[in-house]
Amino acid sequence: VSRLKAGDQVYGGTIGGTYAEYIALEADQVARKPHNLTFQEAAALAIPVHTAHLFLVEQAKLQADQRILIQGAAGSVGQVFVQVAKILGAYVIGTASGEGISLLKSLGADETIDYKQQDFTQIVKDVDIVIDLVGGETQEKSFAVLKKGGLLLSAFAPPSPELASKHGVRARFVEGLPTLKQLEFGTDLIEHGKVIPRIVKVMKLEEAAAAQQLVTDGGLNGKVVLTID
């Protein structure tokens, strides 16, 4: 490793195994920590910026003026999707509920839909891209709002190829480890104030089980961060 040295402040991530004091990662899974973030804030943004680049830039190749629907947009990852999609010039529609609606508006979403009170299939039509961060029935219903040839990308579960064929669209499940390119993309946006972190709760590493339950229960409009004394 030549670009980093002992003592450098970095951020990054992997899939699983991070509830620990120490972890070994490939060099390309970390990048220099944005200088304007604390370690807690950097921990909250590493995976979201990686995921946003993977989905919006690499997979969707999102273009200016395209219409994108983000399901579960007020969650910690969804918030970054909204911010990055706006930076790329897209028309952004996000689903949320409660305080999440005002949060999405503050992040620049062009339209917001309260999924507890509104049926998005009656409001949204002919979008170019759907980002599914929810799964289940929401994913299945999302096929109907895509334009012909549109694209559904899910971080939650593999979408139905039968439904994709029926609606004349493309659909796939996307996952992957962070890369240096993705993290440096995030660092640039963060250091220019274009992507901001949102932490809803800070807990100790010893409270990891309780923290995981909070996340599993859902409804959080931000990240839960574990700290090490």
Secondary structure, DSSP 8 states (H G I E B T S, - for coil): --S--TT--EEE--SS--SSS-----GGGEEE--TTS-HHHHHHHHHHHHHHIIIIIIIS---TT-EEEEETTTSHHHHHHHHHHHHTT-EEEEEE-THHHHHHHHTT-SEEEETTT--GGGT--SEEEEEESS-HHHHHHHGGGEEEEEEEEESSS---HHHHHHHT-EEEE------HHHHHHHHHHHHTTSS---EEEEEEGGGHHHHHHHHHH---SSEEEEE--
